[in-house]
Amino acid sequence: MHRRRSTLLATLTLTAAATLTLSACGSDGSPGKGEGEIAGSDAGDESSASPSPSSSSTAAAGRPKVKLPPDLRLTFEDAETGDPVKDAVLADNAERMRAVDAAISGTDPEGKALGFYNTGKALEAAVSWVGQFEKANATVTGHVRFFDRDVTLKGTTSAVLTFCADESKGFSKDKETGEVTKTPVTKDSYVQYNTRLDKNADGVWQTSQILSTRGAAQCQA
């Protein structure tokens, strides 16, 4: 059993580079019509015992407080544009990225924030990806930096957000042993994301689609 868990943990690290951003979303289409891998596609189709939140179940109760463990840090650059609508998109995207890691690390065991900040295919893939970590008895640790965040509004309730992630200092960790599976820094430690967000009736910008390109030249530090 331990050997199988170790193999799963290594696979997570290899397929998601540093894994902290987890690519925990899915897309049935490309918001930007660009090439790349569908984020979360490496999570497979296997069902899991991970939380199964509803995208609307927590909306009426107000925004959930997303907490991360002390050994996990996410930083978001370009948080203010001067446009309040674009700033709201950036803020909800940041909470969405944190929500995925909160579900994986166990600080949001019921996955409330996942359902609050994701919808549609993105929510399904996020739940599936969290399940892969549960299966491997793994969590995440370290630091991931998000940068070059750029918002394009598409009407009043839809937006496209592109950004890069530096995952070179983020790693998987075995929950039982505490062992950190470190990976070497390569071009694949940097990921470009092309995301679609839709504003729901409660004013929350939920992520509905994500396309990721690992090793994208424009994201190399």
N, C-alpha and C positions, 0 to 999 in steps of 0.2 A: 504493500500500500504506500509506504513512504517513497519507494522508488518511482511508482507511478505519479505521485504528487510532485516529485522533483522534476520529472519529465514534463509534466503539464506546466509547471512554473517556468521552466526553461523555454518552452514553446511560446508562452505569453510574452516573454522578454524578447525573443527573436522576432516574433511577428509584429510586435507593436513597438519595437525599438525600446525606448525607456519606459513606455506604457503609462506614464502618468496622465497624459491627456486621454489615453485609452481609445481614442477614435470611437467613442461609444455612441455612435449615431449611425443611421442608415439613410439611404436615399434611393427612391425609385426613379430618379432622374437627376441630371446635373443642373444646378442653378445657374452655373456659368458656362455650360456647354463645353467645358474643358476636359482634358484627359486626366486620368488619375484613378486611384482605387477608391471604391466606395468605403467610406469609413465604417468600421465595424464588420466588414466582410470577412475578416480573419477570425471572427468569433464563431463562425459556423452556424448551422441551423438547429443544433441540438437544444432542446428545451431544458430549462433549469429550474431550480427552486428559489431563484432570486426574487426580490420584491416585484410585484406586478401592480404598480400604481396606475390609477386612471388619470388621464391628462386634465380632467376637469374636477377631480375629487377634492383637491386642496385649494382651488381657486377662490371659493367663497370664504374660506377660513383665513385668508390673508397670506402674505408671503412667508414661506417657511424660513427659519433661520438656518443657514447652511454653515456647519462647523466642520473643520478638518482636524486631524490629529496633529500634535505638535511637531512631528517629524516630517510633515508634508506641507510644502509651501508652493502656491501658485501666484505669479505676479502678472499683471496685465498693464501693458503700456498703451499709450494713445487713448486714454479713457475719456477725455473731454475734447469735443470738437467745436463747441460753441453753439451747436444746434441741439436743442433739448430732445428732439425725437431721436436723432442719431445717438445721442448720449444714452438714452433709455435702451436702445438696441444693444449698445456695447455693454451696458450694465447687466442686462438680462442674459446676454451671452456669457459673461464672466461667471455669473451665478450658476448657469447651466454646466459649465466646465467643472466648477467646484462641486456641483450636485452629484455628478458622476463619481468623482473621487470619494465623496462622502458616503455614497452607497457602498463602494468597494471597501473602504477602510472601516466601515461599521459605525460611523458616527451618525448615519441616517439609515438604520437597519430596515425601516419600513419603506424606504424609497420615496418619501413624500416629495422631496425636492425634484426627483427625477420626473415625476408626473406633472409637476408644476411648470417646469421649464422646457419640457419636451412634448412633442405631439406626433401622432401618426407613425410613419416608418422610423423616425428618429427615436421615438419612445420605445418601440419594439426592439430595436437594435441595442439601445442603451441597457435595457433589462437583460437581454441576452448576453451582452458583454460583461455585465456585473456577474452573471451566472458563471462565466468562464473562470473568473477569479475565485468564486466560491468553490467551484469544483477542484481547483488547484490548491485550495486553502491558502491563498495568497492575498496580499494587500499591496499598497504602494507607498513609496517613501521618497524623499528628496525634494527637488525644486524644478519647476517648469516655468519658463518665461514665454509669454505670448506677446507678439509685437507685430508691427506693420498692420494694424487693425484698421480696416477701411470699410465704411458703410455706404451703400447706395440704396436710397429709398425707392421703392416701386409702388407708388400710390401711398395711401394713408395707412394701410394695414399689412404691408409686405415689405421686406427689405432683404438685400443680399449683403452679406458680411464676409470679407476675405481677411485672413490673418495667418500668421506664421507661429509655429511653436518650436521652441528650443528645448528638446527633451534630453539633452546630453547629461543632465544631472539628476534625472529621475529614474527610479529603478523599482523592480518588483521585490517583495519581501515575503518570506515564508512566515505565515502566522504562528506556526507551532515552534519553529526553531529561532525565528528572528533573523535568519540568514538573509542577507541582501544579495540579490543576483545582479551584479554590475555588468554592464555591457560597454564595449569600447566606443569612443566617440567617432562617428563616421558621418558622411553626408546624410545618411538615413536617420540621424538623430534630429534632423530638422524637417518639419512637415508644414506644407501649405494647406489651409482649409478654405473651402468655398462653401458657404452655408446660406441657407434660406431660413428666415424667421418670419412668422406670421403673428400679428397682434390679435389676441383673443378678446372676448367680450369683457373681460375683467382688466384689460389694458396691459396684459403680460405679453412680452415678445417671446413666443415659444419657438424653439428650433424644430423645424419640420424636415429639413434635408441637410446632409453634409456630404461633400466630396473631398477626399484628402489625397494629396500627392506627396508621398514620402520621398525625401531627397531632392525636393524642388530647388532649382538653382537660385531662385529669387529669395529663398529663405536661409541660405547659407550665411552663417555669422562670420 
